[in-house]
Amino acid sequence: RSSLHKNPFMKVFVASGFFDLATPHFATYYTLNHMGLKQEAVKTNFVTKEYEAGHMMYIHQGCHAQLAEDVFAFIRSTKARRQ
């Protein structure tokens, strides 16, 4: 929250696995919705993606490919906004 208030242009990508007992994807939504962000527009700086695999979705072949595609799309979208 502090970082977003200091830099409202910061973007955040969160990847969650549906079958993740260590960091459940619903905890991500709970945390994002309870951050107490003062600026409503800053909430659009978050991109969340869910994957069929668990905690280490990057070792599941199908999820790894989708994760890579989503991360690259996120990076391209942040680059496009700066120019």
C-alpha positions as CSV (number, residue, x, y, z in Angstrom):
1,R,0.0,0.0,0.0
2,S,2.8,2.4,0.9
3,S,4.6,1.8,-2.4
4,L,1.5,2.4,-4.4
5,H,0.7,5.6,-2.7
6,K,4.3,6.8,-3.3
7,N,4.2,5.7,-6.9
8,P,0.7,5.4,-8.3
9,F,2.1,4.3,-11.7
10,M,3.5,1.1,-10.3
11,K,1.9,-2.1,-11.7
12,V,1.6,-5.4,-9.9
13,F,1.2,-8.9,-11.5
14,V,0.0,-11.7,-9.2
15,A,0.0,-15.3,-10.4
16,S,-2.0,-17.9,-8.3
17,G,-2.6,-21.6,-8.6
18,F,-6.1,-22.9,-8.0
19,F,-4.7,-25.9,-6.1
20,D,-2.2,-24.0,-3.9
21,L,-2.5,-24.7,-0.2
22,A,0.5,-22.5,0.7
23,T,-0.8,-19.3,-0.8
24,P,-4.5,-19.8,-1.8
25,H,-5.7,-17.6,-4.7
26,F,-8.6,-16.4,-2.6
27,A,-6.1,-14.9,-0.2
28,T,-4.8,-12.8,-3.0
29,Y,-8.3,-11.3,-3.6
30,Y,-8.9,-10.8,0.1
31,T,-5.5,-9.0,0.5
32,L,-6.1,-6.7,-2.6
33,N,-9.6,-5.9,-1.4
34,H,-8.5,-5.0,2.1
35,M,-5.4,-2.9,1.4
36,G,-7.1,0.3,2.3
37,L,-6.0,2.0,-0.9
38,K,-6.9,5.7,-0.8
39,Q,-6.9,6.2,-4.5
40,E,-9.6,4.1,-6.3
41,A,-7.7,4.4,-9.6
42,V,-4.7,2.6,-8.2
43,K,-6.8,-0.6,-7.9
44,T,-6.6,-0.9,-11.7
45,N,-2.8,-1.3,-11.4
46,F,-3.2,-4.9,-10.3
47,V,-3.3,-7.8,-12.8
48,T,-4.3,-11.2,-11.3
49,K,-4.1,-14.5,-13.2
50,E,-5.0,-18.0,-12.0
51,Y,-3.6,-21.3,-13.2
52,E,-4.8,-24.8,-13.0
53,A,-1.7,-26.0,-11.2
54,G,-0.7,-25.5,-7.6
55,H,1.9,-23.4,-5.9
56,M,4.6,-24.0,-8.6
57,M,2.6,-23.5,-11.7
58,Y,5.8,-22.9,-13.7
59,I,6.7,-26.6,-13.5
60,H,3.4,-27.7,-15.1
61,Q,3.9,-27.6,-18.9
62,G,0.6,-26.2,-19.9
63,C,0.5,-23.7,-17.0
64,H,4.2,-22.7,-17.6
65,A,3.4,-21.7,-21.2
66,Q,0.3,-19.7,-20.1
67,L,2.2,-18.0,-17.3
68,A,5.0,-17.0,-19.7
69,E,2.4,-15.6,-22.1
70,D,0.7,-13.7,-19.4
71,V,3.9,-12.2,-17.9
72,F,5.1,-11.1,-21.4
73,A,1.7,-9.5,-22.0
74,F,1.9,-7.7,-18.6
75,I,5.3,-6.4,-19.4
76,R,4.3,-5.2,-22.9
77,S,1.2,-3.5,-21.4
78,T,3.3,-1.6,-18.8
79,K,5.8,-0.6,-21.4
80,A,3.0,0.7,-23.7
81,R,1.6,2.9,-21.0
82,R,4.9,4.6,-20.3
83,Q,5.5,5.8,-23.8
